[in-house]
Structure formats: C-alpha cells, structure tokens
C-alpha cells in the first residue's frame, strides 16, 4: 500500500475538517507545498473544478511525474519542482496548504513565510504537522529519527503567527487503534514492525487554519 493511500486512510478527517472550515469551492486557486505523490493536490482539484487551479509543488523532480499520474484527467493540477523555502508562483492563490512537510525542512519559519506571501490578502494558509513523540505503541513514545523537527506540530501556532498570519482555528487529532486495521498498517509501513495487537496512538496531527490579514 502506498504512503499517500495510508495517510488518506488515517488522517483524512482533519484534512476534510480544515477544507470544510474554509468553504473552499469551484474556481479557487491553491498550492499544495510538498505535494509528494499528489493525493492532496487531487483532492483539491476535485473541489475547485476545472475553473480552478492547483499548483503541486515538491522539491523532488520525481514527484512531478507521480502527481501527473495521480491527477489523471485533472488538467487543473500543475506540477512544479521547487523547494518550499523558495516558493514562488506565477499568481497569488486563495489557499496555501502543506502537510507532513515542516518536520523535514531545515527552516520551517522560512517555508511558512513563503506560503504567507503566496496567498492573496484575505487568503488562507492551512498547515498540518505532527507531534511525533506524543504517539504511542504499547505505551512507548513514537520516534522518527529521520525528521529534522519531529515535534514541530507543538510549535505550529506560534510559527504561523510569527509569519504574520491570523489564526482562525487550531486543533490536534490522533487516530488510535488496536489489532489489525489502517492504524496498524501505517505503523508497519513507517517502522517495518507489525504492532500486532498492541494499542497504538498515532502522532497527533496539529492543524492550523490561518488567514492573511487584509491591509
């Protein structure tokens, strides 16, 4: 099972909640920063329709091919090879989104500043990042050694505010389970260890919904 499918299974609720909170609809222009395989980009494209546009931005050149394959007939999805720290688009957008990105970059603040600059006045920035160490497997803390900032979710509201954005809403959600199921599958994918029947709480995903102030 591909990582993007697993994420859609276990973390889809906070994404849907955030998008509902915005009232996003046809004609919106969006950027998905750190688009990876394009699951969020495609979800956005289905909402904004052919009247809208979705820029799928990722620093990995191979991601553009993955996005194109995932997008299929969604011609409004435009793949761009670009680091989040250097984000520059041909137009201002209504929504800038990232998920599971800031924990991997060298400077999360710089990425957030670029995202804030990418949206129009009154436009939206939605960021979703984990608090990795708050996850549990059989009561033991979850670890992600490859991440530069594994607990960046705990700092997310202050980082977003420092980028000059107004926080409209913020919350954390952590899917949980025991025994076979999507949560166990996701843990096994990440760690290569089957948690069996042990109780699992995935790292809480902190969502911040923010708006660029009107001047």
C-alpha positions in Angstrom: 0.0 0.0 0.0 1.4 3.4 -0.9 2.1 6.0 1.7 -0.3 8.5 0.3 -3.1 6.0 0.5 -2.3 5.2 4.1 -2.3 8.9 5.0 -5.6 9.3 3.3 -7.0 6.5 5.4 -5.8 7.5 8.8 -5.5 11.3 8.6 -8.3 12.2 6.2 -10.7 13.6 8.9 -8.5 16.6 9.9 -8.0 17.4 6.2 -11.7 17.3 5.5 -12.5 19.3 8.6 -10.0 22.0 7.6 -11.3 22.3 4.0 -14.9 22.5 5.2 -13.9 25.2 7.6 -12.7 27.3 4.6 -15.7 26.9 2.4 -13.4 26.1 -0.5 -15.3 25.6 -3.8 -15.1 25.9 -7.6 -12.8 28.4 -9.0 -10.3 28.6 -6.2 -6.6 28.7 -6.9 -4.5 26.6 -4.5 -0.9 25.5 -3.9 -0.1 22.2 -2.2 3.5 22.6 -0.9 5.4 19.4 -0.5 2.9 17.6 -2.7 4.6 14.3 -2.8 2.5 11.8 -4.7 -0.3 14.3 -5.2 -3.1 12.9 -3.0 -4.0 16.3 -1.5 -3.5 18.0 -4.8 -6.0 15.7 -6.5 -8.4 16.2 -3.6 -8.2 19.9 -4.0 -8.6 19.6 -7.8 -11.9 17.7 -7.4 -13.2 20.6 -5.2 -12.0 23.6 -7.2 -13.1 22.0 -10.6 -11.8 23.0 -14.0 -12.4 26.6 -13.2 -9.7 26.5 -10.5 -6.0 25.7 -10.4 -3.9 23.6 -8.1 -0.1 24.0 -8.1 1.5 20.8 -6.8 4.9 21.9 -5.6 7.7 19.5 -4.4 11.5 19.7 -4.3 11.8 16.1 -5.7 11.8 16.1 -9.5 10.3 12.6 -9.5 7.2 13.9 -7.6 6.0 15.8 -10.7 5.7 12.6 -12.6 3.8 11.0 -9.6 1.5 14.0 -9.4 0.8 13.8 -13.1 -0.1 10.2 -12.9 -2.3 10.7 -9.8 -4.0 13.7 -11.4 -5.1 11.8 -14.5 -7.7 13.9 -16.3 -7.5 16.8 -13.7 -5.7 19.2 -16.1 -6.1 22.0 -13.5 -3.2 20.3 -11.5 0.1 21.9 -12.4 3.3 20.2 -11.1 6.2 22.4 -10.1 9.7 21.3 -9.0 10.6 23.8 -6.2 11.6 23.8 -2.6 9.1 25.2 -0.1 11.8 27.6 1.1 12.0 29.1 -2.4 8.2 29.1 -3.1 7.3 31.4 -6.0 4.2 31.2 -8.1 3.0 33.0 -11.2 0.0 34.3 -9.3 -1.4 34.8 -5.8 -3.5 31.9 -4.6 -6.6 31.6 -2.4 -5.1 28.7 -0.4 -1.6 27.6 0.5 -1.5 24.1 2.1 1.1 21.8 3.5 1.1 18.6 5.4 4.0 16.5 6.8 6.4 19.0 5.3 7.8 21.3 8.0 9.1 18.4 10.1 11.6 17.6 7.3 12.8 21.1 6.1 15.8 22.9 7.6 13.9 26.1 8.3 10.1 25.8 8.9 9.7 29.5 9.5 11.1 30.3 6.1 8.6 28.0 4.4 5.7 29.5 6.3 6.8 33.0 5.3 6.9 32.0 1.7 3.4 30.4 2.0 2.1 33.5 3.6 3.5 35.6 0.8 1.9 33.3 -1.8 -1.7 33.9 -0.8 -3.8 36.9 -1.6 -4.9 39.3 1.1 -7.7 37.6 2.9 -6.5 34.2 1.5 -5.9 31.1 3.6 -3.0 29.1 4.8 -3.6 25.6 6.2 -0.7 23.7 7.8 -0.8 20.2 9.3 2.2 18.8 11.2 2.7 16.0 13.8 3.8 15.9 17.4 5.7 12.7 16.7 6.8 11.9 20.3 3.2 12.1 21.5 2.4 9.0 19.5 2.4 5.6 21.4 3.0 2.0 20.6 2.1 -0.2 23.6 2.7 2.9 25.7 6.1 3.6 24.4 6.8 7.0 22.6 6.9 7.0 18.8 10.1 8.2 17.2 11.0 9.5 13.8 14.9 9.9 13.7 14.9 11.0 10.0 12.9 14.1 10.7 14.7 17.4 11.4 11.8 18.7 13.6 9.7 15.7 14.6 7.6 17.7 17.1 7.1 20.8 15.0 3.4 20.4 15.4 3.7 21.5 19.0 5.2 24.8 17.9 2.9 25.3 14.9 0.5 28.0 16.2 3.4 30.3 17.3 5.2 29.7 14.0 2.1 30.5 11.9 1.5 33.7 14.0 5.2 34.7 13.5 4.6 34.5 9.7 2.2 37.4 10.0 -1.0 35.3 9.7 -4.1 35.4 11.8 -5.1 32.1 13.4 -8.7 31.3 12.8 -8.8 27.8 14.2 -6.3 25.2 15.5 -6.7 21.7 16.9 -5.0 18.3 17.1 -6.3 14.8 16.2 -4.7 11.4 16.7 -6.1 8.2 15.2 -5.9 5.3 17.5 -6.5 1.5 17.4 -5.5 -2.0 18.5 -5.1 -5.0 16.3 -5.4 -5.2 12.5 -6.5 -2.1 10.6 -5.3 1.1 8.9 -3.6 2.4 12.0 -1.6 -0.8 12.4 -0.8 -0.9 8.7 0.5 2.7 8.8 2.8 1.9 11.8 4.2 -1.1 10.0 4.8 0.9 6.8 6.7 3.5 8.8 8.7 1.3 11.2 8.7 -2.1 9.3 7.5 -3.6 12.6 4.0 -5.1 12.9 2.5 -3.8 16.2 0.3 -6.9 16.4 -2.5 -6.4 18.9 -0.6 -3.7 20.9 -2.6 -0.5 21.4 -1.4 2.3 19.1 -2.0 6.0 19.1 -0.6 7.7 16.0 1.3 11.1 16.4 -1.3 13.8 16.9 -1.6 15.9 13.7 -1.9 19.6 14.6 -3.9 21.6 12.1 -3.7 25.4 12.0 -6.2 27.3 9.8 -4.9 30.9 9.3 -5.7 33.9 7.1 -3.5 36.6 5.6 -4.8 39.9 7.0 -6.5 42.5 4.8 -4.3 45.6 4.7 
